[in-house]
Amino acid sequence: MQAKQWTVQIYISEDDGDERTQARAVLYARDSKWHESVGVARRNPGDRPVPEIGDELAAGRALMDLADKLIGDAVDDVARLGGPIDAR
């Protein structure tokens, strides 16, 4: 069995007022960039700033979008190859 390695790098940036956090998740596979997704988190102005929460939310949202893209790839591949798939 051949081992494969996929790498996801997450880049997080926050605005100066710590009100908006953006995470960019990039999936590298087969030695090239394959997919890229972005997630955003916004802090309610009435809440105290806790940057870790924004990081977690933004990164989680970017990873969820990345997962949706991968499942979409699989569904498209199976449809192209003519077989049924359960894309739960």
N, CA, C and O atoms as a GROMACS GRO file, in nm:
protein
  352
    1MET      N    1   0.085  -0.118   0.000
    1MET     CA    2   0.000   0.000   0.000
    1MET      C    3   0.090   0.125   0.000
    1MET      O    4   0.186   0.134   0.076
    2GLN      N    5   0.056   0.217  -0.085
    2GLN     CA    6   0.133   0.340  -0.094
    2GLN      C    7   0.081   0.442   0.008
    2GLN      O    8  -0.039   0.465   0.019
    3ALA      N    9   0.173   0.501   0.083
    3ALA     CA   10   0.135   0.604   0.180
    3ALA      C   11   0.125   0.738   0.108
    3ALA      O   12   0.206   0.769   0.020
    4LYS      N   13   0.027   0.816   0.146
    4LYS     CA   14   0.008   0.950   0.090
    4LYS      C   15   0.010   1.050   0.203
    4LYS      O   16  -0.025   1.019   0.317
    5GLN      N   17   0.050   1.169   0.171
    5GLN     CA   18   0.049   1.275   0.271
    5GLN      C   19  -0.017   1.398   0.214
    5GLN      O   20   0.020   1.446   0.106
    6TRP      N   21  -0.114   1.449   0.286
    6TRP     CA   22  -0.179   1.575   0.253
    6TRP      C   23  -0.149   1.669   0.370
    6TRP      O   24  -0.149   1.627   0.486
    7THR      N   25  -0.125   1.793   0.338
    7THR     CA   26  -0.094   1.891   0.441
    7THR      C   27  -0.191   2.007   0.431
    7THR      O   28  -0.218   2.059   0.322
    8VAL      N   29  -0.245   2.048   0.545
    8VAL     CA   30  -0.330   2.167   0.550
    8VAL      C   31  -0.255   2.272   0.632
    8VAL      O   32  -0.215   2.248   0.745
    9GLN      N   33  -0.238   2.388   0.572
    9GLN     CA   34  -0.178   2.500   0.644
    9GLN      C   35  -0.288   2.603   0.665
    9GLN      O   36  -0.365   2.632   0.574
   10ILE      N   37  -0.294   2.657   0.786
   10ILE     CA   38  -0.395   2.757   0.820
   10ILE      C   39  -0.323   2.888   0.854
   10ILE      O   40  -0.236   2.892   0.941
   11TYR      N   41  -0.361   2.992   0.784
   11TYR     CA   42  -0.304   3.124   0.804
   11TYR      C   43  -0.412   3.211   0.867
   11TYR      O   44  -0.521   3.223   0.813
   12ILE      N   45  -0.382   3.272   0.982
   12ILE     CA   46  -0.481   3.350   1.056
   12ILE      C   47  -0.436   3.494   1.063
   12ILE      O   48  -0.320   3.524   1.094
   13SER      N   49  -0.529   3.585   1.035
   13SER     CA   50  -0.499   3.728   1.048
   13SER      C   51  -0.616   3.796   1.119
   13SER      O   52  -0.732   3.759   1.103
   14GLU      N   53  -0.581   3.896   1.197
   14GLU     CA   54  -0.680   3.972   1.272
   14GLU      C   55  -0.666   4.119   1.236
   14GLU      O   56  -0.556   4.167   1.208
   15ASP      N   57  -0.779   4.190   1.237
   15ASP     CA   58  -0.770   4.334   1.213
   15ASP      C   59  -0.712   4.402   1.338
   15ASP      O   60  -0.700   4.341   1.444
   16ASP      N   61  -0.678   4.529   1.323
   16ASP     CA   62  -0.614   4.602   1.434
   16ASP      C   63  -0.703   4.615   1.556
   16ASP      O   64  -0.652   4.620   1.668
   17GLY      N   65  -0.833   4.621   1.538
   17GLY     CA   66  -0.925   4.636   1.650
   17GLY      C   67  -0.970   4.504   1.710
   17GLY      O   68  -1.053   4.504   1.801
   18ASP      N   69  -0.917   4.393   1.660
   18ASP     CA   70  -0.954   4.259   1.707
   18ASP      C   71  -1.104   4.236   1.695
   18ASP      O   72  -1.163   4.169   1.780
   19GLU      N   73  -1.166   4.292   1.593
   19GLU     CA   74  -1.310   4.272   1.572
   19GLU      C   75  -1.338   4.171   1.462
   19GLU      O   76  -1.450   4.119   1.454
   20ARG      N   77  -1.239   4.142   1.378
   20ARG     CA   78  -1.259   4.050   1.266
   20ARG      C   79  -1.135   3.964   1.251
   20ARG      O   80  -1.022   4.014   1.248
   21THR      N   81  -1.157   3.833   1.242
   21THR     CA   82  -1.048   3.737   1.222
   21THR      C   83  -1.076   3.660   1.095
   21THR      O   84  -1.189   3.618   1.069
   22GLN      N   85  -0.973   3.642   1.015
   22GLN     CA   86  -0.986   3.564   0.892
   22GLN      C   87  -0.886   3.450   0.895
   22GLN      O   88  -0.769   3.470   0.930
   23ALA      N   89  -0.931   3.332   0.859
   23ALA     CA   90  -0.842   3.216   0.848
   23ALA      C   91  -0.849   3.165   0.705
   23ALA      O   92  -0.956   3.155   0.645
   24ARG      N   93  -0.734   3.134   0.652
   24ARG     CA   94  -0.724   3.078   0.517
   24ARG      C   95  -0.662   2.940   0.532
   24ARG      O   96  -0.549   2.927   0.578
   25ALA      N   97  -0.737   2.836   0.492
   25ALA     CA   98  -0.688   2.699   0.499
   25ALA      C   99  -0.651   2.655   0.357
   25ALA      O  100  -0.732   2.664   0.265
   26VAL      N  101  -0.528   2.608   0.342
   26VAL     CA  102  -0.480   2.565   0.211
   26VAL      C  103  -0.440   2.418   0.221
   26VAL      O  104  -0.358   2.380   0.305
   27LEU      N  105  -0.500   2.337   0.134
   27LEU     CA  106  -0.469   2.194   0.129
   27LEU      C  107  -0.367   2.169   0.019
   27LEU      O  108  -0.388   2.206  -0.097
   28TYR      N  109  -0.258   2.107   0.056
   28TYR     CA  110  -0.154   2.069  -0.040
   28TYR      C  111  -0.156   1.917  -0.052
   28TYR      O  112  -0.148   1.846   0.048
   29ALA      N  113  -0.168   1.868  -0.174
   29ALA     CA  114  -0.164   1.725  -0.199
   29ALA      C  115  -0.094   1.704  -0.332
   29ALA      O  116  -0.099   1.788  -0.421
   30ARG      N  117  -0.029   1.591  -0.344
   30ARG     CA  118   0.044   1.561  -0.467
   30ARG      C  119   0.143   1.673  -0.501
   30ARG      O  120   0.160   1.709  -0.618
   31ASP      N  121   0.205   1.728  -0.399
   31ASP     CA  122   0.310   1.830  -0.414
   31ASP      C  123   0.262   1.959  -0.481
   31ASP      O  124   0.342   2.030  -0.542
   32SER      N  125   0.134   1.989  -0.470
   32SER     CA  126   0.085   2.116  -0.525
   32SER      C  127  -0.036   2.162  -0.446
   32SER      O  128  -0.098   2.084  -0.374
   33LYS      N  129  -0.069   2.290  -0.460
   33LYS     CA  130  -0.188   2.342  -0.394
   33LYS      C  131  -0.310   2.280  -0.459
   33LYS      O  132  -0.320   2.276  -0.581
   34TRP      N  133  -0.402   2.232  -0.376
   34TRP     CA  134  -0.518   2.166  -0.430
   34TRP      C  135  -0.643   2.250  -0.407
   34TRP      O  136  -0.716   2.280  -0.501
   35HIS      N  137  -0.668   2.286  -0.284
   35HIS     CA  138  -0.786   2.366  -0.250
   35HIS      C  139  -0.747   2.476  -0.150
   35HIS      O  140  -0.649   2.465  -0.077
   36GLU      N  141  -0.828   2.580  -0.152
   36GLU     CA  142  -0.810   2.688  -0.056
   36GLU      C  143  -0.947   2.733  -0.010
   36GLU      O  144  -1.038   2.747  -0.092
   37SER      N  145  -0.964   2.756   0.120
   37SER     CA  146  -1.090   2.801   0.176
   37SER      C  147  -1.065   2.912   0.277
   37SER      O  148  -0.956   2.922   0.335
   38VAL      N  149  -1.165   2.995   0.296
   38VAL     CA  150  -1.154   3.108   0.389
   38VAL      C  151  -1.269   3.101   0.489
   38VAL      O  152  -1.383   3.070   0.452
   39GLY      N  153  -1.239   3.129   0.613
   39GLY     CA  154  -1.340   3.141   0.718
   39GLY      C  155  -1.321   3.273   0.791
   39GLY      O  156  -1.208   3.321   0.806
   40VAL      N  157  -1.430   3.332   0.835
   40VAL     CA  158  -1.425   3.462   0.901
   40VAL      C  159  -1.502   3.454   1.033
   40VAL      O  160  -1.604   3.386   1.043
   41ALA      N  161  -1.452   3.526   1.133
   41ALA     CA  162  -1.522   3.541   1.260
   41ALA      C  163  -1.524   3.689   1.295
   41ALA      O  164  -1.426   3.760   1.275
   42ARG      N  165  -1.637   3.734   1.346
   42ARG     CA  166  -1.649   3.874   1.388
   42ARG      C  167  -1.689   3.880   1.534
   42ARG      O  168  -1.777   3.808   1.580
   43ARG      N  169  -1.622   3.968   1.607
   43ARG     CA  170  -1.651   3.985   1.750
   43ARG      C  171  -1.761   4.089   1.766
   43ARG      O  172  -1.758   4.195   1.704
   44ASN      N  173  -1.855   4.057   1.851
   44ASN     CA  174  -1.958   4.154   1.887
   44ASN      C  175  -1.888   4.268   1.962
   44ASN      O  176  -1.813   4.242   2.055
   45PRO      N  177  -1.912   4.394   1.923
   45PRO     CA  178  -1.843   4.506   1.989
   45PRO      C  179  -1.865   4.511   2.140
   45PRO      O  180  -1.784   4.570   2.212
   46GLY      N  181  -1.973   4.451   2.189
   46GLY     CA  182  -1.999   4.451   2.332
   46GLY      C  183  -1.924   4.344   2.408
   46GLY      O  184  -1.920   4.347   2.531
   47ASP      N  185  -1.865   4.248   2.339
   47ASP     CA  186  -1.791   4.140   2.403
   47ASP      C  187  -1.645   4.181   2.426
   47ASP      O  188  -1.590   4.261   2.351
   48ARG      N  189  -1.586   4.125   2.530
   48ARG     CA  190  -1.445   4.155   2.554
   48ARG      C  191  -1.361   4.078   2.452
   48ARG      O  192  -1.400   3.969   2.410
   49PRO      N  193  -1.248   4.132   2.413
   49PRO     CA  194  -1.165   4.065   2.312
   49PRO      C  195  -1.096   3.940   2.368
   49PRO      O  196  -1.022   3.947   2.466
   50VAL      N  197  -1.120   3.828   2.304
   50VAL     CA  198  -1.050   3.702   2.334
   50VAL      C  199  -1.007   3.647   2.198
   50VAL      O  200  -1.082   3.572   2.135
   51PRO      N  201  -0.887   3.682   2.152
   51PRO     CA  202  -0.845   3.647   2.017
   51PRO      C  203  -0.852   3.498   1.985
   51PRO      O  204  -0.878   3.461   1.870
   52GLU      N  205  -0.830   3.412   2.084
   52GLU     CA  206  -0.831   3.268   2.058
   52GLU      C  207  -0.968   3.223   2.007
   52GLU      O  208  -0.975   3.132   1.924
   53ILE      N  209  -1.075   3.284   2.054
   53ILE     CA  210  -1.209   3.244   2.010
   53ILE      C  211  -1.227   3.276   1.862
   53ILE      O  212  -1.278   3.194   1.786
   54GLY      N  213  -1.186   3.395   1.822
   54GLY     CA  214  -1.194   3.430   1.681
   54GLY      C  215  -1.109   3.339   1.594
   54GLY      O  216  -1.151   3.300   1.485
   55ASP      N  217  -0.990   3.304   1.643
   55ASP     CA  218  -0.903   3.212   1.569
   55ASP      C  219  -0.971   3.078   1.549
   55ASP      O  220  -0.971   3.023   1.439
   56GLU      N  221  -1.030   3.026   1.657
   56GLU     CA  222  -1.094   2.894   1.650
   56GLU      C  223  -1.215   2.896   1.556
   56GLU      O  224  -1.232   2.805   1.474
   57LEU      N  225  -1.297   2.998   1.568
   57LEU     CA  226  -1.415   3.006   1.482
   57LEU      C  227  -1.377   3.021   1.335
   57LEU      O  228  -1.430   2.950   1.249
   58ALA      N  229  -1.286   3.113   1.306
   58ALA     CA  230  -1.246   3.135   1.167
   58ALA      C  231  -1.180   3.011   1.108
   58ALA      O  232  -1.211   2.973   0.995
   59ALA      N  233  -1.090   2.949   1.182
   59ALA     CA  234  -1.022   2.828   1.133
   59ALA      C  235  -1.122   2.714   1.115
   59ALA      O  236  -1.116   2.642   1.015
   60GLY      N  237  -1.212   2.697   1.210
   60GLY     CA  238  -1.313   2.593   1.198
   60GLY      C  239  -1.401   2.612   1.075
   60GLY      O  240  -1.433   2.516   1.005
   61ARG      N  241  -1.439   2.736   1.049
   61ARG     CA  242  -1.522   2.765   0.931
   61ARG      C  243  -1.445   2.740   0.802
   61ARG      O  244  -1.502   2.689   0.705
   62ALA      N  245  -1.318   2.774   0.799
   62ALA     CA  246  -1.238   2.748   0.680
   62ALA      C  247  -1.224   2.597   0.656
   62ALA      O  248  -1.231   2.551   0.543
   63LEU      N  249  -1.203   2.522   0.764
   63LEU     CA  250  -1.189   2.376   0.751
   63LEU      C  251  -1.320   2.310   0.709
   63LEU      O  252  -1.319   2.213   0.633
   64MET      N  253  -1.433   2.362   0.758
   64MET     CA  254  -1.563   2.307   0.715
   64MET      C  255  -1.583   2.328   0.565
   64MET      O  256  -1.631   2.239   0.495
   65ASP      N  257  -1.546   2.446   0.515
   65ASP     CA  258  -1.558   2.473   0.373
   65ASP      C  259  -1.464   2.383   0.293
   65ASP      O  260  -1.501   2.334   0.186
   66LEU      N  261  -1.345   2.361   0.345
   66LEU     CA  262  -1.250   2.272   0.279
   66LEU      C  263  -1.306   2.130   0.272
   66LEU      O  264  -1.293   2.063   0.170
   67ALA      N  265  -1.366   2.085   0.381
   67ALA     CA  266  -1.428   1.951   0.382
   67ALA      C  267  -1.538   1.942   0.278
   67ALA      O  268  -1.548   1.842   0.208
   68ASP      N  269  -1.622   2.045   0.268
   68ASP     CA  270  -1.728   2.045   0.167
   68ASP      C  271  -1.670   2.034   0.026
   68ASP      O  272  -1.726   1.964  -0.058
   69LYS      N  273  -1.560   2.102   0.000
   69LYS     CA  274  -1.497   2.096  -0.132
   69LYS      C  275  -1.445   1.956  -0.162
   69LYS      O  276  -1.459   1.908  -0.274
   70LEU      N  277  -1.385   1.891  -0.062
   70LEU     CA  278  -1.334   1.756  -0.084
   70LEU      C  279  -1.447   1.656  -0.110
   70LEU      O  280  -1.436   1.570  -0.197
   71ILE      N  281  -1.555   1.669  -0.034
   71ILE     CA  282  -1.670   1.580  -0.056
   71ILE      C  283  -1.729   1.606  -0.194
   71ILE      O  284  -1.768   1.513  -0.263
   72GLY      N  285  -1.735   1.732  -0.233
   72GLY     CA  286  -1.783   1.766  -0.368
   72GLY      C  287  -1.695   1.704  -0.475
   72GLY      O  288  -1.746   1.655  -0.576
   73ASP      N  289  -1.564   1.705  -0.455
   73ASP     CA  290  -1.473   1.640  -0.550
   73ASP      C  291  -1.505   1.491  -0.562
   73ASP      O  292  -1.511   1.438  -0.672
   74ALA      N  293  -1.525   1.425  -0.448
   74ALA     CA  294  -1.555   1.282  -0.450
   74ALA      C  295  -1.687   1.254  -0.521
   74ALA      O  296  -1.696   1.160  -0.600
   75VAL      N  297  -1.788   1.334  -0.492
   75VAL     CA  298  -1.919   1.316  -0.558
   75VAL      C  299  -1.904   1.333  -0.709
   75VAL      O  300  -1.957   1.253  -0.786
   76ASP      N  301  -1.832   1.436  -0.751
   76ASP     CA  302  -1.810   1.459  -0.894
   76ASP      C  303  -1.734   1.343  -0.958
   76ASP      O  304  -1.769   1.299  -1.068
   77ASP      N  305  -1.632   1.293  -0.890
   77ASP     CA  306  -1.554   1.181  -0.944
   77ASP      C  307  -1.639   1.056  -0.959
   77ASP      O  308  -1.631   0.988  -1.061
   78VAL      N  309  -1.719   1.025  -0.858
   78VAL     CA  310  -1.804   0.907  -0.865
   78VAL      C  311  -1.907   0.922  -0.976
   78VAL      O  312  -1.933   0.828  -1.051
   79ALA      N  313  -1.967   1.041  -0.987
   79ALA     CA  314  -2.065   1.064  -1.093
   79ALA      C  315  -2.000   1.048  -1.230
   79ALA      O  316  -2.060   0.992  -1.322
   80ARG      N  317  -1.880   1.098  -1.243
   80ARG     CA  318  -1.808   1.088  -1.370
   80ARG      C  319  -1.776   0.942  -1.403
   80ARG      O  320  -1.775   0.902  -1.519
   81LEU      N  321  -1.749   0.863  -1.299
   81LEU     CA  322  -1.714   0.724  -1.319
   81LEU      C  323  -1.836   0.631  -1.321
   81LEU      O  324  -1.824   0.512  -1.350
   82GLY      N  325  -1.953   0.687  -1.290
   82GLY     CA  326  -2.077   0.612  -1.306
   82GLY      C  327  -2.124   0.529  -1.190
   82GLY      O  328  -2.199   0.434  -1.211
   83GLY      N  329  -2.084   0.559  -1.068
   83GLY     CA  330  -2.129   0.479  -0.955
   83GLY      C  331  -2.205   0.562  -0.854
   83GLY      O  332  -2.190   0.684  -0.852
   84PRO      N  333  -2.287   0.499  -0.769
   84PRO     CA  334  -2.359   0.573  -0.665
   84PRO      C  335  -2.266   0.606  -0.549
   84PRO      O  336  -2.167   0.537  -0.525
   85ILE      N  337  -2.301   0.713  -0.478
   85ILE     CA  338  -2.224   0.752  -0.359
   85ILE      C  339  -2.318   0.809  -0.254
   85ILE      O  340  -2.415   0.877  -0.287
   86ASP      N  341  -2.287   0.781  -0.130
   86ASP     CA  342  -2.360   0.840  -0.019
   86ASP      C  343  -2.274   0.954   0.034
   86ASP      O  344  -2.173   0.930   0.100
   87ALA      N  345  -2.313   1.080   0.006
   87ALA     CA  346  -2.230   1.196   0.040
   87ALA      C  347  -2.269   1.258   0.172
   87ALA      O  348  -2.261   1.380   0.187
   88ARG      N  349  -2.310   1.177   0.268
   88ARG     CA  350  -2.350   1.230   0.398
   88ARG      C  351  -2.244   1.316   0.449
   88ARG      O  352  -2.258   1.372   0.558
   0.00000   0.00000   0.00000
